[in-house]
Amino acid sequence: MSGINGRPLGRRTFVLGSAAAAGTAALAGPLAESASAASFGWSDDGSNYVVDTGASLVFKVSKTNGDLTSLVYKGTEYQGYGGKNSHVESGLGTSTVTIAQSGTTILVSVTYGTLKHYYAARSGENNVYLWTNKADSSVTATRYIVRVKAGLFLNDEPDSYTYAPTVIESADVFEKSDGQTRAKHYSKLRVMDYDYIGWTTGSVGLWIVRSNHEKASGGPFYRSLLRHQSADGGGLYEILYYGENQTESERYGLQGPYVIALTDGGAPSSSLYAGTLTTSWADSLGISGYVSASGRGRVAGVGISGRDTAYAYTVGLANSAAQYWGSARSSDGYFSIAGVLPGTYTLTVFKGELAVYTGSVTVTAGATTTLNTIAIASSNDPSNASAIWRINNWDGTPSGFKNADLMTYAHPSDVRAASWTGNVVIGSGTETSAFPCYLWKDVNSGIIVYFKLTAAQAAAAHTLRIGVTTAYANGRPQVVVNDTWTSAVPSPPTQPSTRSLTVGSYRGNNNTFTYSVPASAWLTDTSAYNTLKIYVASGSGTTSFLSAGTSIDAIDLLA
């Protein structure tokens, strides 16, 4: 059975892998200061609230702005680089900060305008639980950054290591002297691929365990920066909303808990993962926007028919208020998505990352909505269409194309990338691996596909399809057949307006362009190769890898 957002319960995927009154915490029981530094409790040093978890962790929260100013584990300070604290976004301004203790829980509450942020500690745990409630657009708050001092951890994800010497793009993409590229964007991972990120020395581990992202945007396949190291130290991120290559509007409301976890070198406890974390102890804390387990529901599907079993399937739920997802079981397509806020959602079934079914489902608090077998119509999967030839298969990703894997953690100019140019011959056996995953107006526009047709095929009109997963600067394909027939320039579909292809993300809005090629365009000599030239059309973009471009899913000529 899958946990919330599609991770099987207990799976470790990545190793780096009622409202309260404003400004107060509605806690039962008296406030209590710690009796000693070795016991669970809190104290006030004048500038900060000092929280001792009663285990091996002591942390401080600024009374002025809610920054995390200190994170001491077993006597070693881990917080801070470049003179900066850990905080929401790049730090809040003057805020109302309060603290309260009830039994085995301490809660620090931060109010900055309409934004509320919380830190919680539990007696005997080396964890800091965090929630952030962004109520509207009046406050820019899209992330929490844990800033870690330099030299405490080796960097085991070198592609996000940002002290390469040469800036090559937008002040945040760098090139080393050997031609390899580095950027904080290059995480490799989609949201659904990880439960936690961080570092370990083997004897100390520092991690941030992500929340269920129910109030985030972009869905299960979204990619954003997760961590980086520089000369000044390292940063771990919980991205609450990230605008780069974003496909959805921002959602508002409470996000969390997400957890800063300190360990003796191992991974954080799987009990903290979004798919397994239960916080019944937080039910009575008065956290603004908090909804307990009893106020949530579940969606379960008995199966999905019409699947291509060579691919993983994901089921997503989304509306303007929340998003969730779960993995479909490979044997029969069974899925279960728990912890869902009540409401009506669009339910989408994805083959890989390609939507092949949409429907609607209503979730009720305290109940399970059970769905009968979902049938994917044959026509909804473009791979089922009979084709004369096909380059790659349709799954909503550029996976399999040349340089596709590299592009989730490197810039296209990286020395490790194979040449972006080069033509393709149908029947060579290398059609997919030779075709570049991305096309740009200023880099490889005009790539040629060579193919032969039988006499019967050449006597008929055919539909050409080109699937894309995102586009930069309205880049879209225009085609020329045999230098005699030219398609119209298609209208650009809705795509994110920010960078994508150069910051490790191909995930935009999948779109299929279709071209009706008349019989008169084909060569009648069956021994000769027809040519298909694919150009990138757009009046936008600049030059090189920031010229108009697009990511390719599949290309085929239908029978």
C-alpha positions in Angstrom: 0.0 0.0 0.0 1.3 3.5 -0.8 1.6 6.2 1.7 0.5 9.8 1.1 2.0 11.2 -2.1 2.8 7.9 -3.5 5.8 6.6 -1.5 5.5 3.1 -0.1 5.4 3.2 3.6 9.0 3.2 5.1 10.7 3.6 1.7 14.0 5.6 1.8 14.5 7.1 -1.6 17.3 9.7 -1.3 20.3 10.2 0.8 22.2 13.4 0.0 17.9 11.8 -0.8 -8.9 25.5 15.4 -7.0 28.8 14.7 -5.0 30.5 17.4 -5.2 34.2 18.1 -2.6 36.2 16.2 0.9 35.9 17.8 -0.1 33.4 20.4 0.0 29.7 20.8 -3.2 28.2 22.1 -1.6 25.6 24.4 -3.0 24.0 27.4 -0.9 24.0 30.6 1.4 26.5 32.1 4.5 28.0 30.4 7.7 26.6 31.7 11.3 27.5 31.5 13.9 24.8 31.4 15.4 24.1 34.8 18.8 23.3 33.3 20.5 23.0 30.0 20.4 19.3 30.2 16.6 19.0 30.6 13.7 19.5 28.2 12.5 23.0 28.3 13.1 26.6 27.1 14.8 29.7 28.3 15.1 33.3 27.2 18.6 34.7 26.5 17.3 38.2 25.8 17.5 38.0 22.0 16.4 34.4 21.4 14.2 31.7 22.8 16.5 28.8 23.6 14.9 25.3 23.2 16.5 22.3 24.7 15.0 19.1 23.4 16.3 17.1 26.3 18.2 14.9 23.9 21.3 16.1 22.0 19.8 19.2 20.3 19.5 22.8 21.4 18.2 25.4 19.0 17.5 29.2 19.2 14.8 31.2 17.6 15.1 35.0 17.3 12.6 36.9 19.3 12.7 39.7 16.7 12.1 38.0 13.4 11.7 34.3 13.9 15.0 33.3 12.4 16.6 30.0 13.5 19.8 31.5 14.9 21.5 28.4 16.3 21.3 24.7 15.8 23.7 22.9 18.2 23.9 19.1 18.1 26.1 17.3 20.6 27.9 20.5 21.3 28.6 21.5 17.7 27.0 24.5 16.0 25.7 23.7 12.6 23.6 26.7 11.8 24.8 29.6 9.6 26.9 30.5 6.7 27.8 33.9 5.2 26.5 35.6 8.3 22.9 34.5 7.6 20.5 32.6 9.7 18.1 29.8 8.8 14.6 31.2 8.0 11.5 31.5 5.9 12.4 32.9 2.4 15.4 35.2 2.9 14.2 36.2 6.3 11.1 37.9 7.7 11.0 41.4 9.1 10.1 42.4 12.6 7.6 39.8 13.8 5.6 38.8 16.8 7.4 35.8 18.3 5.9 33.8 21.3 6.8 30.5 23.0 4.8 28.1 25.1 5.2 24.7 26.5 2.6 22.0 27.2 3.9 18.8 28.6 6.3 17.2 26.2 5.9 19.8 23.4 7.3 23.3 23.0 5.9 25.6 20.3 7.5 28.8 19.0 5.0 30.9 17.0 6.0 33.6 14.6 3.5 36.1 13.1 4.6 38.4 10.3 1.6 40.2 8.7 -0.7 37.5 7.4 2.0 34.9 7.5 2.4 32.5 10.4 5.4 30.2 11.0 5.9 27.6 13.7 8.8 25.6 15.3 8.0 22.7 17.6 10.2 20.5 19.7 9.3 17.2 21.3 11.0 15.9 24.5 13.8 13.5 23.8 13.8 14.0 20.0 16.6 15.5 17.9 14.1 17.0 15.5 12.7 20.5 14.8 9.1 20.4 13.4 8.2 23.3 11.2 4.9 24.6 9.7 4.4 27.7 7.5 1.0 29.2 6.7 1.0 31.7 3.9 -2.5 33.1 3.7 -2.2 35.3 0.7 0.2 37.1 -1.7 0.9 40.0 0.7 4.1 38.2 1.9 6.7 36.7 -0.3 7.4 33.3 1.4 8.1 30.4 -0.8 10.7 28.3 1.0 12.5 27.5 4.2 16.3 27.5 4.1 18.4 25.6 6.6 21.8 27.3 6.4 24.7 25.1 7.4 28.2 26.2 8.3 31.0 25.4 5.8 33.4 22.5 6.3 31.1 20.3 8.4 30.0 18.0 5.6 31.6 16.7 2.4 29.5 17.5 -0.7 28.2 14.2 -2.1 26.1 15.9 -4.8 28.8 17.8 -6.7 26.5 19.1 -9.4 24.8 21.4 -6.9 28.2 22.6 -5.7 28.2 26.3 -6.6 31.7 27.5 -6.1 32.9 26.9 -9.6 34.8 29.9 -10.9 33.0 31.1 -14.0 29.4 32.4 -14.2 27.8 31.3 -17.5 24.1 32.1 -16.9 22.0 34.5 -14.8 24.5 34.7 -11.9 23.5 31.2 -10.7 24.9 28.7 -13.2 28.6 28.2 -13.1 31.3 26.4 -15.1 34.5 24.7 -13.7 37.8 24.9 -15.5 37.2 21.3 -16.8 34.0 22.4 -18.5 31.6 20.8 -16.1 28.7 22.9 -14.9 27.3 23.5 -11.5 24.1 25.2 -10.1 21.9 25.0 -7.0 19.1 24.0 -9.4 20.7 20.7 -10.4 18.9 18.3 -7.9 18.1 15.5 -10.4 15.0 14.7 -8.4 11.2 15.2 -8.8 9.2 15.9 -5.7 7.9 12.3 -5.6 11.5 10.9 -5.8 12.7 11.9 -2.3 11.6 11.9 1.3 14.6 13.8 2.7 17.7 15.6 1.7 20.9 16.5 3.6 24.4 15.4 4.4 26.1 12.8 6.7 29.7 12.4 7.9 29.0 8.8 8.9 28.7 9.9 12.6 26.4 12.9 12.2 23.6 13.5 9.8 21.7 16.7 9.1 18.6 16.4 7.1 15.4 18.2 6.1 12.4 15.8 5.7 9.9 17.2 3.3 6.2 17.8 4.0 3.5 16.2 1.9 3.4 19.4 -0.3 -0.4 19.5 -0.3 -0.3 23.3 -0.5 2.6 23.4 -3.0 2.2 23.5 -6.8 3.4 21.7 -9.8 2.4 18.1 -8.9 4.5 15.0 -8.3 6.9 15.5 -11.2 7.9 19.0 -10.3 11.6 19.8 -9.9 13.2 22.6 -7.9 16.3 23.3 -6.0 16.8 21.2 -3.0 20.3 21.8 -1.6 23.6 23.4 -2.5 27.0 24.0 -1.1 29.3 27.0 -1.7 32.4 28.4 -0.2 30.4 29.9 2.6 28.5 26.7 3.6 25.5 24.8 2.5 21.7 25.2 2.1 18.9 22.7 2.5 15.5 23.7 1.2 11.9 23.0 1.8 10.3 24.6 -1.3 6.8 25.8 -0.4 6.3 27.4 -3.8 8.8 27.8 -6.6 8.0 29.9 -9.6 10.7 28.6 -12.0 9.1 26.5 -14.7 6.0 26.3 -12.6 2.8 25.0 -14.2 0.3 26.0 -11.6 -0.8 29.0 -9.6 0.3 29.3 -6.0 -1.8 27.6 -3.4 -2.2 29.2 0.0 -2.6 27.7 3.5 -0.6 25.7 6.0 2.3 23.6 4.8 3.9 21.1 7.1 5.1 19.6 9.1 8.5 19.4 7.5 11.4 18.4 9.8 15.0 19.4 10.5 16.4 16.1 11.8 19.8 15.4 13.4 21.0 11.8 13.5 24.1 9.8 14.4 24.9 9.6 10.7 22.0 7.5 9.4 19.0 8.5 7.5 16.2 10.2 9.4 13.6 7.9 10.9 11.0 6.8 8.3 8.3 7.7 10.9 9.0 11.3 9.9 8.3 10.9 6.2 5.3 12.5 4.7 3.7 9.1 4.0 4.0 7.9 7.6 4.2 10.9 9.8 1.3 11.3 12.2 1.2 14.3 14.4 -1.6 13.7 16.8 0.4 15.5 19.4 0.0 18.7 17.3 -3.8 18.5 17.2 -4.2 20.8 20.2 -1.4 23.2 19.5 -3.6 25.9 17.9 -1.6 26.0 14.7 -3.4 28.3 12.2 -4.9 26.2 9.3 -4.1 22.9 10.9 -6.4 20.0 10.0 -6.0 16.8 12.0 -6.2 13.2 10.6 -9.9 13.0 11.6 -10.7 15.9 9.4 -9.2 14.3 6.3 -10.2 11.5 4.0 -8.8 8.9 1.6 -9.2 7.9 -2.0 -8.6 4.2 -3.0 -8.9 2.7 -6.5 -9.3 -1.0 -7.0 -7.3 -1.0 -10.2 -6.5 0.6 -13.5 -7.0 -1.2 -16.8 -5.6 -0.4 -20.2 -2.1 0.2 -18.8 1.2 -0.4 -20.6 2.9 -2.5 -17.9 6.4 -1.3 -19.1 5.6 2.0 -17.4 5.0 3.2 -13.9 1.6 4.9 -13.3 0.9 7.7 -10.9 -2.5 9.0 -9.8 -2.8 12.7 -8.9 -5.5 14.7 -7.2 -5.6 18.4 -7.6 -7.8 21.4 -7.1 -7.1 25.1 -6.4 -6.6 24.4 -2.7 -4.5 21.2 -2.5 -2.6 18.5 -4.4 -1.8 14.8 -3.6 -0.6 11.8 -5.5 0.0 8.1 -5.1 1.7 5.3 -7.1 -0.4 2.7 -8.8 0.5 -0.9 -8.0 2.4 -2.5 -10.9 0.4 -5.7 -10.8 -3.1 -4.3 -11.1 -3.1 -0.5 -10.8 -4.5 -0.4 -7.2 -3.7 2.9 -5.5 -4.5 4.6 -2.1 -4.0 8.2 -1.3 -4.6 9.1 2.4 -4.6 12.4 4.4 -6.6 14.3 1.8 -8.4 17.5 2.7 -12.2 17.3 2.0 -13.2 18.6 -1.4 -13.7 17.8 -5.0 -10.6 17.1 -7.0 -9.6 16.4 -10.6 -8.2 12.9 -10.7 -5.5 12.3 -13.3 -3.8 9.0 -14.2 -0.3 9.5 -15.6 1.6 6.9 -17.7 5.1 8.0 -16.8 4.4 11.7 -16.8 1.8 11.8 -19.5 -1.8 12.2 -18.5 -3.9 9.4 -20.0 -7.1 9.7 -18.0 -8.9 12.5 -16.1 -11.9 12.3 -13.9 -13.4 13.8 -10.7 -13.5 12.5 -7.2 -15.0 13.9 -4.0 -13.3 13.4 -0.6 -15.1 13.5 2.7 -13.6 13.9 6.1 -13.2 10.6 8.0 -14.2 8.5 5.0 -12.7 6.5 2.2 -13.9 7.2 -1.4 -13.5 3.9 -3.2 -13.3 3.9 -7.0 -14.1 1.1 -9.3 -11.5 0.0 -11.9 -10.5 3.0 -14.0 -10.3 2.2 -17.7 -7.8 4.0 -19.8 -9.2 4.3 -23.3 -6.9 3.1 -26.0 -7.2 6.4 -27.8 -6.0 8.3 -24.7 -2.5 6.7 -25.0 -0.8 8.0 -28.1 1.5 5.0 -28.2 -1.5 2.9 -29.3 -1.9 4.6 -32.6 -0.5 2.7 -35.5 2.6 4.4 -36.8 4.9 4.0 -39.9 7.7 5.0 -37.6 8.1 6.4 -34.1 11.1 8.0 -32.4 10.9 7.3 -28.6 7.7 6.2 -26.9 5.0 8.5 -25.5 5.4 8.9 -21.7 5.5 12.6 -21.1 9.3 12.8 -20.7 12.4 13.1 -23.0 13.9 10.0 -21.4 15.8 7.9 -23.9 16.7 10.8 -26.1 20.3 12.0 -26.4 21.5 13.9 -23.2 18.1 13.5 -21.5 19.4 12.0 -18.2 22.3 14.6 -18.0 19.9 17.5 -18.3 18.4 17.1 -14.9 21.7 17.9 -13.3 23.8 19.9 -15.8 23.7 22.8 -18.2 23.3 22.0 -21.9 26.8 23.5 -22.5 28.4 21.0 -20.1 31.4 19.1 -21.5 29.7 15.9 -20.6 26.9 16.5 -23.1 27.1 14.8 -26.5 26.8 17.0 -29.5 23.4 18.7 -29.8 23.5 18.4 -33.6 23.4 15.4 -35.8 20.7 13.9 -38.0 18.7 10.7 -37.6 17.9 7.8 -39.9 14.8 5.7 -39.3 15.7 2.0 -39.3 19.2 2.6 -38.0 18.4 1.3 -34.6 19.7 4.5 -33.0 16.8 6.8 -33.8 16.0 7.7 -30.2 19.5 7.8 -28.7 20.8 9.9 -31.6 17.9 12.4 -31.4 18.6 15.3 -29.0 16.2 15.7 -26.1 16.0 19.5 -26.5 15.8 21.7 -29.6 16.8 25.4 -29.7 16.4 28.0 -32.4 20.0 29.1 -32.1 21.6 25.7 -31.4 20.2 22.7 -33.4 17.1 24.0 -35.2 16.7 22.2 -38.6 17.7 18.7 -37.4 16.8 16.2 -40.2 15.0 12.8 -39.9 15.6 10.5 -42.9 13.0 7.8 -43.7 11.7 5.7 -46.6 8.1 5.0 -47.5 6.5 2.2 -49.5 4.6 3.0 -52.6 1.3 2.6 -50.8 2.5 4.9 -47.9 3.7 7.5 -50.3 0.4 7.6 -52.1 -1.5 8.8 -49.0 -1.6 11.8 -46.7 -0.3 11.2 -43.2 -0.4 12.8 -39.8 2.9 13.7 -38.2 2.9 14.2 -34.4 5.6 15.9 -32.2 5.1 15.7 -28.5 6.8 18.2 -26.2 7.0 18.4 -22.4 7.8 22.1 -22.0 9.1 25.1 -24.0 11.2 28.1 -23.3 10.4 31.5 -24.9 7.4 30.0 -26.8 9.7 27.7 -28.8 7.6 25.2 -30.9 8.3 23.0 -33.9 7.7 23.9 -37.5 8.4 21.2 -40.1 9.5 21.0 -43.7 9.1 17.8 -45.7 11.5 17.1 -48.6 12.2 20.9 -48.9 8.8 21.3 -50.8 6.1 21.3 -48.1 6.3 23.6 -45.1 3.8 23.5 -42.2 2.3 26.6 -40.8 3.8 27.9 -37.6 1.7 26.4 -34.8 0.3 28.5 -32.0 2.4 28.2 -28.8 0.6 26.2 -26.1 0.5 27.5 -22.5 3.9 26.9 -20.9 5.9 28.4 -18.0 7.5 31.7 -18.9 10.7 31.2 -16.9 13.9 29.3 -17.5 13.5 25.5 -17.7 15.9 23.6 -20.1 19.0 25.2 -18.6 18.1 24.7 -14.9 17.5 21.0 -14.9 13.8 20.9 -15.7 11.9 19.5 -18.7 8.6 19.5 -16.8 6.1 21.9 -18.2 2.8 21.2 -19.9 2.7 18.2 -22.2 1.4 19.1 -25.6 1.1 17.3 -29.0 1.6 19.2 -32.2 0.0 17.5 -35.3 0.7 18.2 -38.9 -1.4 17.0 -41.8 1.1 16.2 -44.5 -0.4 15.8 -48.0 0.5 12.9 -50.3 2.1 15.3 -52.7 4.8 16.0 -50.2 6.3 12.5 -50.3 8.9 11.1 -52.7 7.5 8.5 -55.1 10.9 6.7 -55.4 10.7 4.1 -52.7 14.5 3.7 -52.7 15.0 7.3 -51.8 15.0 8.8 -48.3 12.3 11.4 -47.5 13.5 14.2 -45.3 11.8 15.8 -42.3 13.4 18.9 -41.1 12.3 20.2 -37.6 12.8 23.8 -36.9 12.2 25.8 -33.8 9.9 28.8 -34.4 9.6 31.7 -32.1 10.3 35.4 -32.0 11.3 35.3 -28.4 14.4 34.2 -26.5 17.9 35.5 -26.8 20.9 33.4 -28.0 22.4 30.0 -27.7 20.8 27.9 -25.0 18.6 30.8 -24.0 17.1 31.0 -27.5 13.6 29.7 -27.9 13.6 25.9 -27.3 11.6 22.9 -26.5 11.9 19.5 -24.9 10.8 16.5 -26.9 8.6 13.6 -25.8 8.1 11.6 -29.0 7.8 12.0 -32.7 5.9 9.7 -35.1 4.4 9.4 -38.5 1.0 7.8 -38.4 0.0 5.1 -40.8 
